[in-house]
Amino acid sequence: MLENNWASGLTISSGAESADEFTTRIIKHLSEILEGYSHRLIVSHGGVYSALIKVSGLFNREA
């Protein structure tokens, strides 16, 4: 299971950040979490998690 510290790396925006920059930062952070926990995935949920990892990989290439 994922621990409840997923938001520990997030910082509060001062308002100087555009919506695109904020979204890119959040997507990068979430994809890092997915990569970090990929070795702990439960086999029965592998299809769902592999789809999430594939999606996060797409965002990583664009960012």
Contacts in CASP RR format, 6 or more apart in sequence:
PFRMAT RR
TARGET T0000
AUTHOR 0000-0000-0000
METHOD contacts of the structure
MODEL  1
MLENNWASGLTISSGAESADEFTTRIIKHLSEILEGYSHRLIVSHGGVYS
ALIKVSGLFNREA
2 33 0 8 1.000
2 37 0 8 1.000
6 30 0 8 1.000
6 33 0 8 1.000
9 29 0 8 1.000
10 26 0 8 1.000
10 29 0 8 1.000
13 22 0 8 1.000
17 25 0 8 1.000
24 63 0 8 1.000
27 56 0 8 1.000
27 59 0 8 1.000
27 60 0 8 1.000
27 63 0 8 1.000
28 59 0 8 1.000
28 60 0 8 1.000
28 63 0 8 1.000
30 56 0 8 1.000
31 56 0 8 1.000
31 57 0 8 1.000
31 59 0 8 1.000
31 60 0 8 1.000
34 49 0 8 1.000
34 52 0 8 1.000
34 53 0 8 1.000
34 56 0 8 1.000
35 53 0 8 1.000
35 56 0 8 1.000
38 49 0 8 1.000
38 53 0 8 1.000
41 49 0 8 1.000
END
